């Protein structure tokens, strides 16, 4: 094959001339077409109004595809299918692992570790799909703080109380009396119970909101999800 620019001869399997670097005839059009299709696919992938994939697997795939997406709307079916996915992949292995700790410690710990990893993986898309579900009923996404704030408080109190008690372990009683340890432990448990109550109330309110029907038509947060699936 000869180059159309400089006339140099080269192999047929080359896309560019080795002498002048000009593209082979027809290659430039193919490159432009490929770039256009790639740009279109990327824009569709990250478009908040891109059509959602129907079905249980499609709802899970949509939530992972919109991993960090807080904009747009999520239908009621998409949200509750995601909740079912979290129950099947986290809560069932978690409780099964706790039950196996009495009979098979290794398998029980493996299930607990695996369920904890899955919970961490699913936490962010769960928050995002919750925000999009609130958008779908016309509510502000800040309502998700009813879940996030008590959960953050629970983790903070648990870590702080654990560090305090662990750091005091083994110290002589004259430096840190046992009564002080008991008081710290009692207050930690009390605060944990209070945050659990707040977390339950927040999750209950969000669950009720998630059961509401979608706003008909488009709203300020995006297009109607059911309409985009049709």
Buried (B, 14 or more C-beta within 10 A) or exposed (E): EEBEBEEEEBEEEEEBBEEEEBBBEEEEEEEEEEEEEEEEEEEEEEEBBBBBBEEEEBBBEBBBBBEEBBBBBBBBBBBBBBBEBBEEBBEEBBEBBEEBBEEEEEEBEBBBEBBBEBBEBBBEBBBBBBBBBBBBBEBEBEBBEBBBBBBEBBEEBBEEBEEBEEEBEEEEEEEBEEEEBEEBEEEBEEBBEBBBEBBEEBBEEBEEBBEBEBBEEEBEBBBBBBEBBE
